[in-house]
Amino acid sequence: MKAQLFASASAVALFALPVSAQAQSTDAASPADRSAGETPRSGDDIIVTATRRSERLQDVPLSVTAFGQEDLDDLGIVGYEGIAQNTPGLVVNRPTQNFNNFTARGINTNGYSAGLQSAVAIYVDELPISANGNSTILDPNLYDVERVEFLRGPQGTLFGSNSLAGAMRIITKSPDLDDFEASASADIGLTGSNSLRQRYNAMVNLPIMKDEIGLRVTGYYRNEDGWVDNIGTGIKNSNSLEAYGGRAILLLQPSDRMKVKLLASYENSKPADSGLTNPALGTFVRNSDRPDLFQGKLTNYNITVNYEFDFAELISSTTLSDYDASFYVDLAGTYAQAFPFALDAYGYDDLFVQETRLVSRHGGPVEWVAGFFYYDKRRTVDFAYRSSPEYLAANNIVGLPDEYYQRFNSYTDQSEIAGFGELTFRFSDKFWVTGGLRYGNTQVQSFTRGGGYNSNYLTNAYCRAFTALCGGFIPPFSGTTPIPYAEGLKVSADRLSWKASASWKPVDSLTTYATVSTGFRTPVVNARAGLVSAIDPNDLVIPNGAKSDGVTNYELGLKGRWLNGGLTANIAAYYIDWKDIQVQANRVSDSIQFATNIGGAESYGVEFEVIARPVQGLSLSVNGSYNEAKVTDLTSTEAAISGAEVGTRLASPHFQGSATLRYDFPIGDSETAFASVNVSHAGSFPNQFPNVPGKPNVVSPTYDHTEAWTNVNLYTGAKLGKLGLTAYVENLFDDKSITYVHPEAFLDGRYARMRPRTIGVRADYRF
């Protein structure tokens, strides 16, 4: 039935292509008539706000990649994977839906980093969503956005802590106060032979009071069948997804000098199971006693006020955000499925962010930005460790209130307050320098609420399964013992980030720059510090936590634009010194995760982006990066606790890049058509440090490498007036390469693969 529906839709779209196509006009629109960051094929300047002011991309002394909405649509980008595949120096470690951890410029130790902040800060408008912790970050909806910018290298001065390796900004579109607009998009695809993918988006823009009040509302719905079979639950195509949400933005302009923007957004992502697989069971096969659930809901409220003084623009942004996430995972792989062992956890994040900044708007050689930032978050987690009713009954284990043998609640309070500023002095139109500072204080403390309970279930079950290892003794089940209130260590840190750069234009078509910049991450406390393993008392004792780590980035770059935009090239070379590296380790005996610090590492490489438009309608875009990242400084104690060695390669490919060839051509008086091919590639890289934490020189059984992969996408389409039609094939050669390897033993399936070949059609209509 699904295949018939898909075939019918495909036939209609493909039949329509020869008669209803419209290629995009290559006439250059003025910057005032288009959204910043759009028209990548027209040769016009791209305008970005990476420095908190509007500037030409070619003049920004940073390595920046920008995608307008048109770019996203052309490349079929709907989330983080597409951004990463088309951005040099960037890899997204994605074990399954709603788990996204970026590696930029090689700055990462593994693809999971439990308990650590990501090395890349992610912003939706003014909200730092990466602060939601770990890698459990919702996939964003990228419909009706103004622009997506990815800034490589530390961005500590303007974007604060946790922008250690870069920052990604998703900038939504504001309402148009003058004209009514509406659009809709429907995308139907078939993954493999029988998995239907449905994606729907819509937007309406209402100028309620011309030039004064406007409302823009966007909504989306996704319903996608899976392609991984779970033999433990007996569900085929178990990793299906349902996701929906939307946002509403009300823009008020009471005067020429003042704007007030009110935003409310909601996103709910509900994958039905994990997409991680076990290659020993089959290519797309997994095994868990119940579905592993990584689901999340993000609610966001923001008010942004802009007021233009004669000398500067004042921007005040206030955000309240709630993020609720489920984390249900089968841990029985720790002991080869010998007995039931699982975690059902639910987390609640309450977040408040206030940023106020002044941006100069006067003429003259001096430009500046000055601001204040405050961030406050409470993360609350309900932990429930689970057996199963069948196992408990079969082994006559009584005394538990239900199937959960341990329950407790903990919460972590984290705050940051900072002041920041940047100043640019232009000696001439050819030469200018920029300096920036950010000074702030961060505080983190964890607590365990009373009222929970523990038991010796894990020891009892372990000795039942591995009697010889327990000397033939099975300790009797002792019932439950209460878990008391506990106040964890309070960690406070003051940090200074700074940046200095010099830019020189030897000719009008070429900008060169040299930049030194720094960044850091907030400290981490281990909620279970001091805990001794109940399975093996001689195993590692959980340490207190990890202090801030920091990087210093040295960068040289050039940006050229020739032939009236017919040829552009951006090249950057960098060297990064990483000190006091925060790492996540996993205690072997009971799979307790903890954070700590180790010595240092270095990362160096080259990134490039080239866009050529040799003839009317034809464009070629090529980008890529080469990176070498490895541990360089390590004591014997640090090596023992982390599993690293001097010379250990970090979790990053040596080479990563993509290329897109596109041809637009007329097929009528106003209709145009296009055809394009997009090829992306990433090399293999290790998933973690090589050795077992606490056991130097013993190779970890979970140490492995991803596979080098190549993804080829084809697109062909047409436009007829306001209607656009696109047919596509994603992963043309059905590459099944392993793109991610989970570093921890508790999972039976630890391997993520590329999504199988997907054939689809998309229709877009703008009113």
ZARO-363692 format. One record per atom (N, C-alpha, C): x, y, z. Coordinates in steps of 0.1 Angstrom, whole numbers, plus 5000, padded with zeros to 4 digits. Atoms other than C-alpha are relative to their C-alpha. Example, Ala and Ser with C-alpha at 12.3 -4.5 7.8 and 13.67 -1.06 7.14 Angstrom:
BEGIN
500949885000/512349555078/500950125000/499149895000/513749895071/499250115008/
# end
This chain:
BEGIN
500849885000/500050005000/500950135000/499149895000/502850245009/500850024987/499249995013/504850154978/499150054989/500949955010/501750214956/499750155001/500149854998/501150554972/501250084996/498849935004/504750654967/500150004985/499950015015/504750524931/499150104993/501049915006/501650724923/500550155001/499549864998/503051044938/501250034991/498849985008/506350994920/499750024985/500350005014/504750934887/499450144996/500649875002/502651254890/501150114999/499049904999/505751464899/500949994988/499150025011/508051314873/499350034986/500749965012/505351354846/499950154998/500249865000/504951714855/501350084997/498749935001/508751794853/500250074987/499749945013/509151844816/499250124996/500949895004/506152084813/499850115010/500349904990/506152274845/501250055008/498749964993/509752364853/500250154999/499649865000/511052704862/501350015007/498749994993/514752754869/500050145006/499949884992/515653024893/500750114991/499449895007/516353364878/501450035006/498749964996/519953464879/500250155001/499949864998/519153834880/500450035014/499649964986/520853994910/499050095006/500949924992/518454124936/500950085009/499249914991/519554414958/499949945014/500150054986/520354334994/498750035007/501349964993/517254525005/498849914996/501150085005/515054294984/500049855003/499950144998/516153964997/500549975015/499650044987/516853775029/501549995000/498650014999/520453795041/500449854999/499550135001/522453485032/499449924988/500650075011/520253395002/500850034987/499549995014/520953394964/501549954999/498750055001/524053174965/500549984986/499650025014/523953124927/500050134992/500149885008/523453484917/501250095000/498849924999/526853624927/499950115009/500249894991/525453874952/500849975013/499450014987/527153934985/499149925010/500750074989/526153705014/500250085013/499949924988/525353905046/499849905012/500150084988/525953735080/500150095012/500049934987/525653835116/500949935010/499150084992/528453615129/500750095011/499349924990/530053915147/499050095007/501149934993/526654035161/499750144993/500449895009/526454295133/499949954986/500150055013/525554265097/501250044992/498849985008/528654225075/500049904988/499750095011/529654075042/500849885005/499250124996/530753715046/501450014996/498649995004/533853805027/500950095008/499249914992/534854065052/500149965015/500050044986/534353865084/501349925002/498750074997/537753755099/499849875008/500350134994/536353405107/499849914989/500450115010/535853075089/498649975002/501450014998/532153085084/499349944987/500850055010/529752875063/498550045003/501449954998/526253025057/499149934990/501150065009/523052855043/498850095001/501349945000/520053055033/498949894998/501150105002/516652885030/500049944987/499950065014/517152834993/501149905000/498950104999/520452655000/499549875006/500550124993/518752425025/499149924992/501050075009/515952345001/500749934989/499350065011/518252284972/500849875004/499250114996/520452044992/499249895008/500950094993/517451875009/500449995015/499650004986/518751975043/498850035009/501149984991/516251935071/500549995015/499550014987/518551885101/501550005001/498549994998/522051855115/500849924991/499250085009/523151575093/500450074987/499849935013/522751775061/500950125002/499149894997/524452075077/501549955001/498750054998/527451865087/500649954987/499550065012/527751695054/500550104990/499749905009/528052025036/500850125006/499249904994/530252225060/501449945003/498650054998/534052185059/500450005015/499550014986/535652065092/499049965010/501150034991/532351955107/499649854999/500650135000/531151605117/499050005011/501050024989/527951525136/500049855004/500050144994/528251215158/498549985004/501550024999/524651085156/499749865002/500350144998/523950755172/498549974996/501450025004/520150795167/499350145001/500749885000/517451055165/500150075014/499949914989/517751345190/501349985008/498650004994/521451265198/500950054990/499249935009/523651505181/501250075007/498849954994/527151585191/501050044989/499149955011/529351805168/501549995004/498549985000/533051775162/500450104990/499549895010/534652085146/501550015002/498649994999/538252105138/500749905009/499450114992/538951775155/499950015015/500049994985/538051895190/498849925005/500950104993/536351595205/500849885004/499350124995/537451295225/499249874996/500850115005/534551065216/498750064995/501249955006/531151085199/498850015009/501250004991/529051075230/500250105011/499749904990/530651275259/498950025010/501149994990/528051195285/500450085012/499749914989/527951455312/500850124996/499249885004/529951705292/499250084990/500649915010/528852005272/500749974986/499550015014/529251975234/501150114999/499049905003/532352155221/499550114990/500649905009/530052345197/498850055006/501249934995/527552595209/498950014989/501149995010/524152575191/499050105005/500949904997/521852865191/498850004990/501249965008/518252905178/499650145004/500149854997/518053285176/500950025012/499249974988/519253385211/500149895010/500050104990/518653055228/501149904998/498950115002/521752825234/499449875004/500650124998/520052495230/501049895003/499050104996/523352305233/500249995015/499950004985/523252395270/499049915006/500950104994/520552135274/500849885004/499150104993/523451905282/500249884991/499650125008/525251605267/499750024985/500249995014/524351535231/498549984997/501450015001/520551505237/499450134995/500549885006/519651785214/499049974989/501050035010/516451785193/500550044987/499749965014/516851795156/499150124997/500849885002/515652145146/499149984987/500849985013/512952225120/500650124993/499349905008/514752415093/499150064989/500949945010/511652545074/499850145004/500249864998/511252915070/501050075009/499049934992/514553015085/500750104991/499349905007/516453325076/501449954995/498650035003/519853165077/500549905010/499250084990/522052895093/501450044998/498649975001/525553005101/500849905009/499150084991/528352785113/501450075000/498849924998/531352965128/501049905005/499050104995/534452745131/501150075008/499049954991/537052795158/499350055012/500649954988/536452915194/499350134998/500849885001/533753185197/499750055014/500349974986/534153255234/499750155003/500349854997/534053645232/498650034998/501349965003/530653675216/498949895004/500950114998/529053335222/500249925013/499850054987/530453245256/500649865001/499450134998/531452915272/499349904992/500550125008/530952585254/500050034985/499749985015/531752745220/501549974998/498650045000/535052565224/500649994986/499550035014/535352455187/499250084990/500849935010/532652665171/498650035005/501349964997/529152795171/499149994988/501050015010/526052715150/498850095004/501249914997/523252975147/498949974990/501150025008/519852895134/499150135002/500749874999/518153235127/498749994993/501350015006/514453235121/499650134993/500549895008/512553465098/499050085009/500949914993/510853765113/498850034991/501249975008/507353875102/500350124990/500049895010/506954095071/498850095004/501149914995/504954405082/499250064988/500649945012/503954495046/499149914992/500650095009/502854195027/499549875006/500550134997/500753885031/500949894993/499350115006/502753565026/499549875005/500350134996/502053195028/500849904992/499350115008/503852875018/499749875007/500250134995/503552505022/500949914992/499150105006/505752205015/499649865004/500450144997/504951835012/501149924994/498950085005/507751575009/499749855004/500350144998/507051205004/501149924994/498950085005/509850955002/499849855004/500050154997/510450575003/501449965003/498750054996/513350445023/500149854999/500050145003/514450105012/498949964992/501150055009/511549904998/498750025006/501449994994/508749965023/499950105011/500149914989/509450255047/499750144994/500549875005/507350565039/500550115009/499549884993/508750905049/499150124996/500949885002/506351205052/500450125008/499649874994/507351565059/499150114994/500949895004/504951855058/500350135008/499749874994/505552225065/499150114995/500949895005/503452545063/500450125007/499849874994/503852915070/499050104995/500849895004/501653215070/500550135007/499549874995/502653575074/498850104998/501149915000/499953835083/500550145004/499849864996/500554215083/498850065007/501249964993/498054295110/499750154999/500149865002/498754665109/501250054992/498949975009/500854785080/501050095006/498849934995/504254895090/500250005015/500049994985/503454845127/500049865007/500250134993/502354485136/499949894989/500150125009/502954155118/500149875008/500050144994/502453785127/500549904990/499550115009/504353495112/499949875008/500250134994/503353135121/500549894991/499450115008/505152825110/499749875008/500350134994/504152455116/500649894992/499450125007/505552115107/499549875006/500350144995/504751745110/500849904992/499250115007/506951445102/499549875005/500350144997/505951085101/500849914992/499050075008/508750855091/500149855005/499850144996/508850475091/501549975002/498650034997/512050315104/500549904990/499450105009/514450075087/500949905008/499250094991/516049885117/499049915007/500850104993/514549565130/500549975014/499650044986/514549495168/499549865002/500450144998/514649125173/499649975015/500450024986/514249165211/498550045002/501449964999/510849345208/499249934989/500750065011/509949165176/499450104990/500649895009/509149505158/501050024988/499349975013/510249545122/500050154998/499949865003/511349895111/499650085013/500449954987/511249985148/500450155003/499649864997/513050325147/499250104992/500849905006/510150515133/500050135008/500049864994/509650885140/498750074998/501149905001/506751115147/500550135007/499649874995/507651485152/499150114995/500949895004/505651805152/500350125008/499849884993/505752155163/499850134992/500149885007/505752515153/500450125008/499749884993/506452875162/499250114995/500749885003/504653205162/500850125004/499249884997/506453535160/499150134997/500749875001/504653875166/501050115001/499049895001/506654175155/499250135002/500649874998/505654525168/501150104997/499149895003/507254845154/499350135003/500749884996/505855135174/500650134995/499349885006/508355375159/501149964991/499050035009/511055395133/501349955008/498950034992/513555345161/499949875008/500350114990/511955055181/499349884993/500750125004/511054695174/499949915012/500250104990/509654435197/499649874994/500350135006/509654065187/499649905012/500450114991/507653805207/499949874993/499950135007/508353445199/499649895010/500450134992/506753115212/500249894990/499850115008/507852785198/499949875008/500250134994/507252415205/500549904990/499650115008/508952105192/499949875008/500250134993/508051745201/500549894990/499450105008/510151465187/499949865007/500450134994/509051105194/500549884991/499650125007/511250835178/499649885008/500550114994/509850495186/501049905005/498950084996/513250325191/501250054995/498649955004/516950375187/500349944986/499550055013/518650335153/501349935001/498850074999/521750175167/499949854998/500150145004/522549825154/501149925005/499050094996/524549525162/500449924987/499650065013/526549405131/500049855001/500050144998/526749055146/498749944997/501350055002/523049025142/499550024986/500549975014/522649175107/500350154998/499649865003/523149505089/499150105007/500949904993/520049685102/499249925010/500750084989/519249475133/500550045013/499649974986/519249555170/499349915009/500650094990/518349375202/499950085013/500349944987/516749535233/498749945005/501250064995/514149405257/498850084998/501049915003/512049705251/500650114991/499449895008/512350005227/500950095009/499249894994/515150245236/499450134996/500749875003/513550585238/500850125003/499349874998/515250915233/499150114994/501049915004/512351155231/500150135007/499949874993/512151525238/499050104995/500949885003/509951835239/500750135005/499349874997/511352185237/498950114998/500849895000/509252485246/500850135002/499149884999/510752835241/499150124999/500749875001/509453185248/501150115001/499049895001/511453495238/499450134998/500349865004/511053865238/501350074997/498849925004/513654075219/499650144997/500249865002/513654445220/501250074993/498949935007/515654655195/499650155001/500249855000/516055035200/501250064994/498949935007/518155255178/500250145006/499549874996/519955535195/500750064988/499249945011/521855785174/501449934999/498650055000/525155625184/500149855000/499950154999/524255255189/498649944999/501250075000/521554995186/500049915013/500150084988/520354835219/499149884997/500850125002/519254475217/499949935013/500250084988/517754295247/499249884997/500750125003/516753935245/499849925013/500450074988/514953745273/499449874996/500550135005/514353375269/499749915012/500450114991/512453115290/499849874992/500050125008/512852755279/499849885009/500250134993/511652415291/500349894990/499650115009/513152095277/499849875009/500350134993/511751755288/500449894991/499550115008/513451435276/499949875007/500050144995/513051065281/501349934995/498850075003/516150845282/499849865005/500350144996/515050475283/500949914992/499050075008/517850245274/500349865007/499750144995/518549865278/501550005002/498650004997/521949835296/500549855001/499750144997/521949455296/501249954991/498850035007/524749455270/501250005008/498950004991/527049525298/500549865004/499750134995/526849165309/499449894990/500450095011/526049005275/498649955001/501550034999/522249005281/499849895010/500150114991/522748765310/498850025010/501149974991/520048935331/499450144997/500649875003/517649235328/500750115008/499349894994/519349565335/499850124990/500449895009/517949885321/499850135008/500249874993/517550255329/498950074993/501149915005/514350455325/500250135007/499749874994/515250815331/499250114993/500749895006/513351135325/500650135006/499349874996/514951485325/499150124997/500749875002/513551835329/501050115001/499149885000/515452145320/499250125001/500649875000/514352485331/501150104998/498949925004/516352755315/499550154998/500349865001/516453135317/501350064994/498949935007/518753345294/499750154998/500249855003/519153725293/501350054994/498949945006/521453895269/499650144996/500249865003/521754275265/501350054993/498749955007/524154435240/499750134993/500049885008/524854765224/501049984988/499250025012/526154765188/500150144993/499849875005/527655085174/499450024986/500649985013/525955245144/500450144994/499549885005/527855565140/501049984989/498950015010/530255635111/501450025007/498749984995/533955665115/500849875001/499150115000/536855425120/499849895011/500250094989/535655265152/498649935000/501250074998/533054995155/500149915012/499950084988/532154815187/498749935004/501250074994/529854575205/500449985015/499850024985/529454555243/498749945005/501250064995/527054335262/500249935013/500150074987/525954145293/499249874997/500650145002/524953775295/499749945013/500350074988/523153585322/499349874996/500650135004/522253215321/499849925013/500350074988/520553005347/499249874996/500750125004/519552635343/499949915012/500150114991/518252365365/499649874992/500350135006/518352005352/499649905011/500550104991/516251755371/499949874993/500050135006/516551385364/499449905010/500550124992/514451095377/500649884994/499350125004/516550785376/499249885005/500750134996/514750435376/500749894993/499350125006/516950125371/499049885001/501050105001/514849835360/500549864998/499950145004/514749455360/498949974991/501250035008/511749275346/499149915010/500950084991/508649115364/500349854998/499850155003/509448775347/501349965007/498850044993/513048765360/499950005015/500249994985/512048875395/499249885005/500950124996/509348605397/500849874999/499350125002/511548335383/501149975010/498950024990/514248395408/499650045015/500649984986/511948465438/500650125007/499549874994/513248815443/498750085004/501249924995/510648995465/500550115008/499749884992/510549315484/500250134993/500049875008/510549565455/498650044998/501449955002/507549785450/499549974986/500450035014/507649715413/501349944993/498850065007/510249605386/501250095002/498849914999/512549895395/500749975013/499250044988/515349795419/500850125006/499449884995/516750155423/499350124994/500749875005/515050495421/500750115008/499649884993/516350835429/499950124991/500149885008/516051195418/501250095003/498949904998/518951445413/499750124992/500049885009/519251795400/501350075001/498849935001/522052015389/499650154997/500249865003/522052395391/501350064994/498949945008/524252585366/499750144997/500249865003/524652955362/501250064994/498849935006/526853185342/499650154999/500249865001/527153565343/501350054993/498849965008/529453745318/499850144994/500049885008/530354075302/500949984989/499250025012/531754095267/500050124991/499949885010/532854335240/501049974989/499050005011/534554365207/500150144994/499749875006/536154665191/500849984987/499350005013/537254715155/500450144996/499549875004/539454995144/500549994985/499650005015/539755065106/501050114997/499049905004/542955235097/499850054986/500449965014/541755245061/499049894995/500950105006/539355055038/500849874998/499250115003/542254815033/500549925012/499450074989/543354735068/499350045013/500749984987/541554695102/500449895010/499750094989/542154525135/498849995009/501150034991/539654365159/500549935013/499750074987/539954275196/498849985008/501250034992/537454115219/500449935013/499850064986/537154015256/498749955005/501250054993/534653815276/500549955013/499650044987/534953775313/498749955007/501250064994/532553555332/500349915012/499950104989/531853335362/498949904998/500950115001/530252995361/500049925013/500250084988/528852785390/499249884997/500750135002/527752425390/499949935013/500250084988/526352215418/498949904998/500950105002/524551885419/499449955014/500650054987/522151745446/499249874997/500850125000/520451415453/498950025010/501149984991/516951445467/499849875008/500350114992/515951215496/498749934995/501250075004/513150955492/500249894990/499850115009/514750725467/500549885008/499550124993/515950375474/500949924991/499050085007/518650125464/499849865004/500150144996/519049745466/501349944994/498950075005/521649485459/499649914989/500450085011/519849355429/501149974990/499050015011/522749415405/501049895004/499150104995/525149215427/499449865000/500750135000/522648935432/499849944986/500250055014/521848905395/501349964993/498650025006/525548925385/500549865005/499550134995/526448635408/499249884996/500850115005/523548425396/500549974986/499650025014/524748475360/501449954999/498650035001/528448445367/500549945014/499850064987/528648205397/501549995003/498550034998/532348115392/500750135004/499349884997/533348485393/499750055014/500349964986/531648525427/500349895010/499650104991/533248215442/498949905003/501150094997/530048015440/499050055010/500849954990/528348245464/499050104994/501049915004/525048425456/499450075012/500549934988/524348695481/498450015000/501549995000/520648695492/499650144997/500649875003/518448975480/499650075013/500149944986/518449225509/498850105000/501049905000/515449435499/500550144997/499649865004/515549815496/500650085012/499449914990/517550075515/499850144995/500349865005/516650455514/501350074996/498949915005/518850695495/499850145007/500249874993/519351015517/500350124991/499749875006/519551375506/501550015000/498649985001/523051455494/500350134992/499649885006/524651785485/501349994994/498750025007/527351765459/500950125001/499049905000/530451965454/499650124992/500349885008/529852325443/501350054994/498949965007/532252425416/499850144994/500149865006/532852795406/501350034993/498849965008/535252925379/499850134994/499949875007/536153265366/500949984988/499250025012/537353265330/500050124991/499949895009/538553515305/500249944986/499750035014/538253465267/500350124993/499649885008/539853695242/500349964986/499850025015/540353735205/500750134995/499349895007/542653945184/500249964985/499950035014/542653965146/500450134992/499749905009/544054175118/499649964986/500550035014/542554195083/500650104990/499349925011/544154325051/499449964987/500550035014/542754365016/501150064991/498949955010/545754384992/499350054987/500849955011/543154424964/498549995004/501450004996/539454484965/499349865000/500650135002/538654124955/500649905010/499450104991/540753964983/500150065014/499949974986/540553975021/500849905007/499250104992/543253815043/499850045014/500149974986/543153785080/500949905008/499350084990/545153655110/499350025013/500849994988/543353565142/500549915010/499750094989/544153435176/498850015009/501250004991/541153335198/500049895010/500150114989/540353135229/498649975003/501350044996/537452945243/500149905011/499950094989/536552725272/498649935002/501250064996/533852495286/499850015015/500349994985/532152515320/500549875007/499650114992/533252285348/498949905001/501050104998/531451955354/500249935013/500050084987/530551785387/499449864997/500650135000/529951415390/499149985011/501050014989/526751355408/500249885009/499850124992/527951015421/501550005004/498649994995/531451135432/500249925013/499650094988/533150895457/499349875000/500750135000/530950605447/500949884997/499250125002/532650265450/499149904993/500850105008/531549985426/499649895009/500550114992/529349725442/500449874994/499550125007/530549475416/501449975003/498650024999/534249525419/500550125009/499649894992/535349735449/501450054997/498749965004/538849755434/500050084987/500149925012/537549935403/500250155004/499849864997/537950315400/498950055009/501049934991/536250535426/499750134992/500549895009/534150805408/500650135006/499449884996/536151135410/499050125002/500949894998/534651475419/499450064988/500549945012/534351605384/501250054991/499049955010/536251805357/499950155001/499949855000/537452165358/499850044985/500149945014/537152395327/501249964992/498950025009/539152305297/500050124991/499949885008/540352565272/500849984987/499250005012/541752615237/500550144996/499549895007/543852865219/500149974985/500150035014/543252885182/500850114992/499249925009/545753035157/499649984986/500750025013/544253095123/500550114990/499849915011/545253245089/499049974989/501150035010/542653285062/500050114989/500349915011/541853445029/498749974993/501450015006/538553515012/500150094987/499949935013/538453604975/498749994993/501249995008/535653714952/500350074987/499649955013/536253754915/498949984990/500950025011/534353784882/498650045004/501349964995/531453974898/499349895007/500650114992/530853684921/500049874993/500050135008/531353414894/501049905006/499050094993/534253274915/500350055014/499749964986/534653284953/500849885006/499250104994/537153104974/500350055015/499649984986/537653085012/500949895005/499050104995/540652915027/500550045014/499649974986/541652895064/501049885004/499150094993/544652725081/500050035015/500149984986/544652675118/500949905008/499450094990/546452535148/499450035013/500749994987/544652465181/500849935011/499450064988/546252405215/498949985010/501150044991/543852225238/500649955014/499450034986/544652215276/498949955009/500950054989/543052035306/498749944994/501150065007/540851825283/498949945009/501150074994/537451735297/499749874992/500350135007/536851365290/498949935008/501050094994/534051125297/500549865000/499550144999/535050785310/498849915005/501150094996/532950475319/500649895008/499450114991/533750255349/499549864995/500250125006/533949905336/499049915007/500750104993/532349705363/498550025001/501549974999/528949885366/499550114991/500449905011/528850125336/499750145006/500349874995/528850435358/500950104992/499349905008/529850745337/500550105009/499549894993/532051015350/500950094992/499249905007/533951325339/501350035008/498749964994/537551415345/500850084990/499149935009/540451605330/501349924997/498650055003/543651495312/500750124993/499049895003/546651695299/499750094988/500149915011/546551835264/500049934986/500150055014/546051785226/500350124991/499949905011/546751965194/499249964988/500750035012/544751995163/500450114989/499749905010/545752155130/499549954987/500650045013/544452155095/499850124991/500449915010/543152335064/498649984996/501350005005/539652425053/499950084988/500249925012/538452545019/498649994995/501350005007/535352645001/500250084987/499949945013/535252724964/498749994993/501350005008/532152824943/500450074987/499849955013/532452864906/498850004991/501150005009/529852974881/500550044986/499349975013/531652934847/499150054989/500949965010/528652984825/498650025006/501349974996/525053104828/499349875004/500850114995/523052854850/500849895006/499250114995/525952624859/500850055012/499349974988/527452624894/500749885005/499350114993/530052414911/500550055013/499549974987/530652424948/500749885006/499150104994/533452234965/500550055013/499449964987/534452235001/500649885007/499450114993/536552025024/501050045011/499149974989/538952005053/500949885002/499150104995/542051815063/500450035014/499849974986/542651775100/500949895006/499250094992/545251615123/499850045014/500249974986/544251595160/500449885008/499550114992/545951395187/500450055014/499649974986/546851385224/501550025000/498549964999/550251545231/500650005014/499549994987/550451575268/499249925010/500750104992/549551305293/500949945011/499350074989/550651185327/499649855001/500450144999/550650815336/498749985007/501350014993/547750875360/498950044991/501149965010/545751055333/499849904990/500250115010/546450775309/499249895006/500750114993/545250525334/498550025001/501449974997/541950695342/499250024988/500749975012/541050795307/500149894989/499850095011/542350515285/500850054988/499349945011/544350755263/501549975001/498650015001/547950745252/500550124993/499449905007/550351005240/500049964985/500150035014/549751025202/498749944996/501350055003/546250895205/499250104991/500749925009/544151025176/498650035006/501349964995/541051225186/498949954990/501150055008/537551135172/499650094989/500249915012/537751315139/500749944988/499450055012/538351215103/501150094995/499049925006/541451325085/499550094989/500649925011/539451435055/498549995000/501549995001/535851545051/499750114990/500349905010/534251735023/498849974992/501250025008/531451774998/500250084987/500049935013/530851894962/498650004994/501350005007/527652004944/500150074986/500049955014/527252044907/498550024996/501449965003/524052224896/499950074987/500349935012/522552334863/498650044999/501449945002/519552564859/499850044985/500249975014/518052604824/498550034998/501449965003/514852764809/499449894992/500850095009/512152544795/498750074995/501149935005/509652814787/500350155002/499849864999/509053184788/500450045014/499649974986/509253194826/500349885008/499750124993/509552834836/501549964999/498650055000/512952684845/500049875007/499850134994/514252354855/501449995005/498650024995/517352224873/500349855002/499650134996/519351914879/501350025008/498849984992/522051874905/500449875006/499550124993/524251614922/500950055011/499349964988/525651644957/500749885005/499150114995/528551424969/500750045013/499349974987/529751425005/500849875004/499150114996/532551215021/500650035013/499349994987/534051155055/500949885002/499150114998/537050945064/499749935013/500150084987/537250685092/500750075011/499349944989/538050785127/499649915013/500250094988/538250615162/498850065008/501149964992/535250625185/500350045014/499649984986/537150665218/501549995002/498650044997/540450635235/500249855000/499950145003/541950295229/500049915012/499850094989/542450155265/498850015010/501050014989/540150055294/500450095011/499749914989/539850335320/500349915013/499650074988/541650215351/500949874997/499250125004/543549935332/500950044989/499049955010/546550085314/500449884991/499550095009/547649905283/499149884996/501050115004/544549685281/499050074990/500849945011/542749765248/498549985004/501450014997/539149845254/499249914990/500850085009/536649595240/499050084991/500949915007/534549885228/500750094990/499249915009/537350055209/499849954985/500350045014/536550065172/500150134991/500049885009/536550295141/498750004992/501049995010/533850425119/500549964987/499650035014/533950345082/500050134992/500049895010/534850595055/498749984992/501350015007/531550675038/499950114989/500249905011/530450855006/498550004997/501449995002/526950985002/499750084987/500249945013/525651074967/498450034999/501449965001/522351264963/499750064986/500449945013/520551354930/498750075002/501249924999/517951624926/499750054986/500449945012/515951734896/498650065002/501349944997/513051974896/499750114991/500549905009/511152254881/499150105008/500949904994/509252574890/499150064989/501049935009/506052704874/499350105009/500649894992/505153034889/500349985015/499850024986/504652974926/500149865004/499950154997/504752594924/501449954997/498750075003/508052404927/499849855003/500050144999/508452034922/501449954999/498750065000/511551824930/499949855002/499850144998/512351464926/501449975004/498650024994/515351324945/500349855003/499550134995/517351014953/501250045010/499049984989/519351034986/500749865002/499150124999/522250784991/499849914988/500250075013/522150684955/500549864999/499450135000/524450394959/499849915012/500450074988/522850274991/501249965009/498850024992/526050305011/499549975015/500450054987/525550115044/501150025010/498849994991/528750235061/499650045014/500249964986/529050275098/500650145002/499749864999/529050645106/500350045015/499949974986/529150625144/500249865008/499850114991/530350375171/499950055014/500249964987/529050415206/501149955009/498850054993/531950395231/499749925013/500350064987/530150225260/499449864998/500350155001/529649845266/498649975004/501450044995/526149865281/499049984989/500950025011/524549875247/500349874992/499850115009/524049555227/500350054986/499749945013/523949765195/500650135002/499249884998/526550035193/500350074987/499649955014/526750105155/498950074993/500949935009/524950365135/500450004986/499750015015/524750335097/499350124993/500749915009/523850565069/498649964997/501450035004/520150585061/500049944986/500150075014/519350345032/499550104989/500449925011/518650474998/498550055001/501449954999/515550704998/499750084987/500549935012/513650814967/498750075004/501249924996/511151094970/499750114991/500549895008/509251384956/499650115010/500349894992/508751734971/499350104992/500749905007/506251994962/499950125010/500049874992/506552364974/499150104993/500949905006/503952634969/500150135009/499949874993/504253004978/498850084995/501149925004/501153214979/500450154999/
# end
